[in-house]
Amino acid sequence: WGTRKSGSAEIAGFLYDIFCRIGGDRDASMPEVRTNKMILINSSNVVGDNLWLWRADHEVPDNVGVTDSRNKAFNALEVNGDNVIMYGLFAEHTLHDLTVWNGENGKTFFYQCELPYDVTQQNFGDQGYAGYVIADHVKTHTLRGAGVYCYFRDYDVSAQCGFRAPEGEAGVSLQHIFTVFLNGKGS
């Protein structure tokens, strides 16, 4: 959405009630679908409400689990613009950092994230991928009410963290966040 740092506070952009699904709507014998990022926001002054960004974890018609990182989607959301606000953001199963925030003065109120089921220690855990990442150069960001959980179904994976943010940055505030290991292999 937009060009780098475009958009104005007087004419904000709005994204609402968006559902993205990568894969899952076809038999596993069909060609794989893929994307690098489900949503990329380059504009500033964007408000999002109720975004569910989902890399399918199962295929129809038999509800068979997606395996071996099929239906590649690397990030659910990447934000490069400033003053972007999200209300109700859901990111599930992408293969790298699920949400990546590079813009200043970002705000997210309620975030729910499930890490991918079908990754390995080598392609996920050892890479240090996380559910919600605020870039090291960011000086101001607010995250309130957020959970990242994992169920590593196929392989023994140890995720290093659910959230990653600049250390010691007074303007970066993460409140009421949690991580949960649901079940499966790894931690």
Beta strands, then each sheet from edge to edge (+ up, - down):
strand 1: 13-22
strand 2: 35-41
strand 3: 46-55
strand 4: 58-59
strand 5: 64-65
strand 6: 73-79
strand 7: 85-92
strand 8: 99-101
strand 9: 106-114
strand 10: 132-134
strand 11: 141-152
strand 12: 163-164
strand 13: 172-184
sheet 1: 1+ 3+ 7+ 9+ 11+ 13+
sheet 2: 2+ 6+ 8+ 10+ 12+
sheet 3: 4+ 5-
end
